């Protein structure tokens, strides 16, 4: 799902003709995810599924821009899916009442990245959908970070 989200975000940025520096990291992230997915499929003996996923993503890449409303809807759905995954992480933390192996540093860096992306979006494109996405992700990343820190502190006492 995260790979699809990255693809939608990259396609959205390209579709609207935004400057390369606003989305340059996404092709690298997508390449990493694709390589990881292909390695998993290879070592699990499911190489044919890799071809299926490649065709699905390739067709989806072009279908996203058939109509403007499709790419806009996909962008909003990706925001919803990303937010939902962070809420599930929060729910797991609340239920277990300990942070386990979850890293506050990693989540803090994600929050920092969202904050910087808000600034760069304001300066370069001022796109409302992108701003809303990064504001929501910033709030949820900070919330997860605070929850992790709370349960790490509780565990130590």
C-alpha angles and dihedrals in degrees: 000000000000090000090054090048091052090048092051092048092049092047090048092054092047093045092056092043097240119173116278093242090064093064108015095116093056097073088052093048091047092050090051092050093047092050091048092048092049092049091051092049092045095051092044090053094245101119093143090062088060089061090048092052091047091054092046093050093044092052091043090051090062098036091057091070101042089101131012092235091057095059091043092050091046091052092051092046090052089053089051092048093048091049091048092053091053091048089052089052089052091049091052090050092049093048096047093039091212134081096226111181095342111125120226088196092058093049091044090053089050089053091049091050091052091049092052091046089054089055095046092046091052091050099043113027110357088209110173096211092051092045092050090049094052094042091053091046091048092053093047094044090052090047092052091046092051091048092051091049091048093053093043089054092046091051093053095052 
